[in-house]
Amino acid sequence: MLVAELLIDRKGEILDSWVDQVLATYPADGSRIFKKEKDKFANPVGVAVKSSLWSVYALLFEKNEPEKIVESLEHMVQIRAVQTFNPSEAVSMAYILKRVVKDFCRKDKVDDHEGWLAFEEKADILAYTMFDLYSACRERLYQTRIAEIKSGNSFTTDRGCPSKLLDENAAGETTLKSITV
């Protein structure tokens, strides 16, 4: 069997394993919810990850249109850019895919060096694209943060609701002092 045939014949199993391992990069509680909940309103992260990975897989290995993956990846990368992932963890999906496909190749005893190189090249394109998108998202976040600081809006975003601050300040000042006559 060739790697290209494996990618088509075992698509569902490969994608399920890939999605499962990507969702496992989240903390245990979140990962469990992301894997079980199917409603896109109750589980926007899990649904975004699954739909993005399925779309990317189709573009790379079925339609052979790697130039169109940016659109499919953008939403998922934006989500991961605002979360507490290190950059390497945020874009690790391409490397997780390599590991998953390598495991399937071992199980099915696929010995197709040329096919593996072609697959690896597409997985590398995925990794480079994700890193570029991640960097652009983080840059936008930093620019937004700088604009907030310059405009003075960071006061409200850093400390919460301004009326709550007034309450906290007033609570600290309400101690009565006794006056001796």
SULHU-V840208 format. One record per residue. PHI is phi in whole degrees, 0 to 359 (none if undefined). PSI is psi in radians with two decimals (999 if undefined). Layout:
<<PHI | PSI> <PHI | PSI>>
//
This chain:
<<none | 2.51> <267 | 2.76> <299 | -0.73> <299 | -0.68> <292 | -0.73> <301 | -0.76> <298 | -0.52> <272 | -0.85> <295 | -0.64> <252 | 0.42> <309 | -0.91> <301 | -0.80> <293 | -0.72> <296 | -0.81> <295 | -0.72> <299 | -0.76> <294 | -0.73> <297 | -0.87> <300 | -0.79> <301 | -0.77> <288 | -0.58> <292 | -0.77> <294 | -0.44> <289 | -0.19> <285 | -0.22> <276 | 2.82> <304 | 2.70> <306 | -0.80> <297 | -0.81> <295 | -0.74> <302 | -0.75> <297 | -0.78> <294 | -0.77> <299 | -0.57> <281 | -0.58> <271 | -0.78> <285 | 2.23> <257 | -0.24> <285 | 2.23> <290 | -0.34> <274 | -0.60> <279 | -0.36> <218 | 1.13> <295 | -0.57> <291 | -0.88> <299 | -0.73> <293 | -0.72> <297 | -0.74> <297 | -0.87> <297 | -0.84> <294 | -0.65> <295 | -0.81> <294 | -0.69> <296 | -0.73> <294 | -0.77> <298 | -0.76> <301 | -0.79> <297 | -0.75> <293 | -0.66> <281 | -0.74> <247 | -0.27> <254 | -0.86> <268 | -0.26> <55 | 0.87> <234 | 1.16> <297 | -0.40> <291 | -0.24> <262 | 0.07> <285 | -0.34> <303 | -0.81> <300 | -0.70> <287 | -0.54> <273 | -0.42> <305 | -0.85> <296 | -0.77> <294 | -0.72> <292 | -0.63> <299 | -0.73> <298 | -0.83> <291 | -0.44> <290 | -0.48> <265 | -0.06> <269 | 3.14> <271 | 0.48> <281 | 2.56> <290 | 2.74> <306 | -0.72> <295 | -0.63> <288 | -0.64> <295 | -0.55> <250 | 0.32> <288 | -0.13> <301 | -0.62> <295 | -0.68> <285 | -0.56> <295 | -0.72> <299 | -0.74> <301 | -0.78> <296 | -0.74> <297 | -0.85> <294 | -0.65> <299 | -0.72> <297 | -0.74> <294 | -0.65> <296 | -0.69> <295 | -0.79> <299 | -0.75> <270 | 0.08> <52 | 0.83> <279 | 2.18> <236 | 1.45> <223 | 1.49> <300 | -0.80> <297 | -0.72> <296 | -0.68> <295 | -0.72> <297 | -0.70> <295 | -0.75> <298 | -0.81> <298 | -0.64> <298 | -0.73> <292 | -0.66> <294 | -0.62> <293 | -0.68> <300 | -0.73> <300 | -0.80> <297 | -0.80> <296 | -0.73> <295 | -0.77> <297 | -0.70> <295 | -0.73> <299 | -0.78> <296 | -0.75> <300 | -0.81> <298 | -0.73> <296 | -0.71> <295 | -0.79> <296 | -0.67> <298 | -0.76> <298 | -0.71> <298 | -0.79> <294 | -0.71> <296 | -0.69> <296 | -0.75> <297 | -0.75> <297 | -0.73> <297 | -0.67> <298 | -0.77> <295 | -0.78> <296 | -0.64> <277 | -0.19> <88 | -0.01> <286 | -0.21> <295 | -0.44> <302 | -0.77> <282 | -0.59> <280 | -0.50> <278 | -0.56> <248 | 0.05> <90 | -2.74> <292 | 2.24> <300 | -0.61> <293 | -0.55> <293 | -0.67> <297 | -0.70> <298 | -0.74> <298 | -0.75> <295 | -0.74> <294 | -0.73> <294 | -0.65> <296 | -0.64> <289 | -0.43> <263 | -0.01> <273 | 0.09> <290 | 2.29> <273 | 2.42> <257 | 2.38> <279 | 2.46> <249 | 2.21> <263 | 2.31> <253 | 999>>
//
